[in-house]
Amino acid sequence: MRDQPVALLTAMEGDRVSIRILPGDITVMAGLGGGFVIAGIEGGADTVYVESAAEGTVTDRPGDVAEIRTGYVELSAEAQPTRRASTSQRR
C-alpha cells in the first residue's frame, strides 16, 4: 500500500493517466457505488463497465451510459485540478 502513491504518480507522467482527488465529504456519488470505466470506440456506441460489491457489469444501453457519464461529470466538478492533486500527493 505504501508504494501505491508512487506508482500512481509515475503513471501520471504519461499522457493517458490523470488522477483527480475528491474531498472526503463528497456526496455526488449516487449511482456510482464502485469503480467504473467509460470506453468509446470511434464510429461505435460508448460502453460502460460498472463495478458493485457483488459483480461487474458491461452495457452499451444509451440510458445507462448517459447516467454513468453524468456521474463522472459531477465527480469531476468536485475534484481538485490534476496539477494540484499531483502536488498534494507528492508531500
QUIMO-V806451 format. One line per field, one symbol per residue. ss: DSSP state (@ for helix, = for strand, . for the rest). phi: phi as a letter, one per 30 degrees, with the letter a starting at -180 (. if undefined). burial: 1 if it has 24 or more other C-alpha atoms within 12 Angstrom, else 0. A space follows every 50 residues. Layout:
ss=???
phi=???
burial=???
This chain:
ss=...@@@@@@@@@.......................====.......==== =....====..@@@@@@@@@@@@@@@@@...@@@@@@@@@.
phi=.ddeedddddddddccbbccccddcdbcdeibdadabccbceibddbbcb cbdcacbcabdeddddddddddddddddddeeddddddddd
burial=00000000100000000011000000001001000101000000001111 00000000010000101110110010001000000100000
